[in-house]
Amino acid sequence: MNEILPGVFHWSAFHPNIRQLVHSHYWAPGKTVTDPLLPEDADAVLEELRERGVDQIVLSNRHHWRDSSRLRESFPDVPVLTSDKGLYEFTDDDDRDVEPFGYGSLVATGMRALEYGAICEDDAALWIDTEGGALLFADGLLRLDGELAFVPDFLLGDPEPDKKNLRDGLRRLMDEAEFDNLLFAHGDPLIGGGRQALEAFLAKPADQQSLTEF
C-alpha cells in the first residue's frame, strides 16, 4: 500500500479472470476499503489494514466484490456497501451479504457516492475529500497506459448511445464535484491535473475515446 494522497492509499493486484491488473484503495479517515483485490502475497497489505482499521468495504459497482469475502475473514462483521441500484446481483441464496447506499449519500467520512451509471445503473463515482479532491471510477472510465478511455464497444450494450451517456455523465460529475485527482478500479491513479485531463479527454473526437481491446 502506498499513500498517493493525504489519507488515500493504493495497491494493485492481478485479476485472474480478466487477466489484468486491477486497483484497490483505502481511505484512512473513513477506514474504508474500495473494490478490494488482495495481491498474491497479501500479508503486508493485511497487516497495514489491521494497524489502520477497517470499518467497511465499499464497492464502486456490483461486479467488484473481488476479495471482499477474504478480507472479511480478517475483519469479521465489516459491512460491504454497494449501490441500491445493483442489489439484484445479491440474492437470498447468495452468501455475499451487502448493505445498500443511495447516490448523494456519505458512504464514509469524507466519501460520497455520486451517480454516474452510464454503463449500468450501479456504476458509481466516489468523491473523496482529500487534498484537491478525488473521483474514483468503477468501470465507466479507465486509465490504461497513461491514457483515459472508455471500455471497448463490444462491452457496451448499445455503443453509440452508451458512449453519449458516458460523456454526459462525466460532464455532470465535473459540475457536481471539485477534484484534481482521478482514481480508478481499472488503471493507475492520476494525481494532479485530473480535471484538465478529463476536459482534454472530452474534447477528443468520439471515435478516439474508446479502447479497441481490453
N, C-alpha and C positions, 0 to 999 in steps of 0.2 A: 504494500500500500504506500502510495506517495501522496503527500499533501500538495495539491495543484493550485488551490485557492484557500484562503483562510477558512478552515473548518471542513473543506471538501477534500476527500481522499479518493484515490482512483486505483484500480488494478484491472488487468485484463487476463483472460484465460481462453484456451482453445475449446470451441464448442464442437463436439464430435459429430453432431447431426448435420450442421451446416458447413462444417469443416473450415471455420473461420475463427479468428479472434473476436471475442465479444467483450463488452466493457461493463464494469460494475463500479458503483460509487458508495461512499459512506459520508453522511452529513453529520458531523460531530455534534453541533448544537442541538439537533433533534434526535441524536442517537439512532439514525435511520440508515438502513442498507437498501439500495435500489438495485433491482434486477440481478440478484447475486448468482454468479457462476464462480465456484472456487477453483483455483489453479490445481494442477496435479499434485504439487506439494503445497498443501493448504495450511500447514502448521503456522507459518509466520503471520498469515492473514488472520487466522482464527485467534491467535494469541493477542494480536493487536486489537481485534474487536472485543475480546474479553476484557482487556485493560480499559478500553474506552466505553464499553457498554453498548448494548443493542436493545432498544425499546420496541422496534417494529421493522418490518420489511415492507417496502412499497414497490409494486410492480408498475412500470410505466405503460404496459398493456398486458392483456391476459395471457399472452404467449410467453411471458418472461418469468415464469415460475422458476425455471432453471434449477439451482441448487437450494431453493428455499427449504425443502424438507431436510436436507443435510445440515443446513445452517441451524435449523430449529433443534437438531439434536444437541447442539452446544448451548442453545438459548431456548429452553422449553417454555411453552406458553406465549412466546413472542407472536403477536398477530401479523398476518400478511394482509396488506391492504391492496385492493385493486379497484378500478373504476366500476361504478354501479352499472355501466353500460356493457360490461363484459362478464357479468355474473353467470350467464348461461353456460360458460365454459366449465363451471364448477358445479357438479350435480350432487344430489344427496348421496349417491353411491361413491363419490369421489372423496378420497381421504385428504385432499388438499383444501382444508377449510380456509376461507377468506372472509375479510370484512370489507364492505363497500365504502368508497368515497365518492362524493359528487364533485363536479367541476366547480372551481371557485373556492373550494374548501381548503383549509390548512390541514395537510396530512401529517405534518410535524411542525415543531417550532421552526419558523423561518423557511418552510417549504410549502408551496401552494400548487395545487393541481389546476392546470389550465386546459381548456378544451382545444384540441386540435382535430382529432377524429376524422381526418380526410381519407385515410385508407380503410379504417374500421372505426366504429363509434368509440371504442375504448382506447384508442391510440392517443395517449395524453402527452402533454408537455409539463414538466415540473419546473417551476420557478424557484430558485434558491437565493435567499437573501445573504449572499456573500459579497465580498468586495467587487464592485462593478455590476453585481447581479449575474446570474447564470440561468440559462434554459437548458433543461435536459430532455432530449427527444427519445421517443421509443423507436418506432420504425418509419415514421413519416419523413425523417430527414437523416441521411447518413453522412459520414465523412470517411472516405477511403482514399488512400494515397494522397492525403492532404487536401482533397477536393470535396466540396459539398455536392450531394447528389440525391436524387430520388431513386427508389428501387427500380429495377428493370420493368419494362412494360408487362412482361409475362407474369409478374407477381401482382399485377393490378387487375381488378375485375373488369373495368372499362377504362382503358388507359387515358384517353384524352380528357373526359370529364373528371376522372380521378386526379389527374395532374393539375387541372384548373382548381379543383378543391384544395389540393396541397398548396398551391401558390396563394390562393385566397386565405387559407388558414395561416400561413406564415405572415402575411401582411397584417392579419388581425392580431396575431401574437406580438408583432412589433409595435402595434398601437397599444396593446394592453400591458406590456411588461417593459421594465427598464433592465437592460442586460448588456454586458460587453463580453460575455463568455458563453461558449456553446459546449454542451456535454452530450454524449451520445451512448445509447446502448450498443450501437454499431459504429465504431470509429473512435479515433483518438480525440481527446478534448482539444478545443480551440480556446486558448487562454489569451484574452485581449483581442480586440478588433472583431469580435463576433458579430456585432450589429452591422458593421461595414461589410463584412464578408457575406452576410445574408442579403444585404442590399445589392451587392455585386452579383450574387447568385441569381436573384430575382430579375436582374437586368439582362441576363443571358437569354438568347433565343430558346424557346421552349424545347426544341429538339436537341439541345445541348445540356439539358438539366437532369437527364436520367442516365443511369448506368445501362450498358448494353448486356452485361452479365453480372452475376452475383455469386 
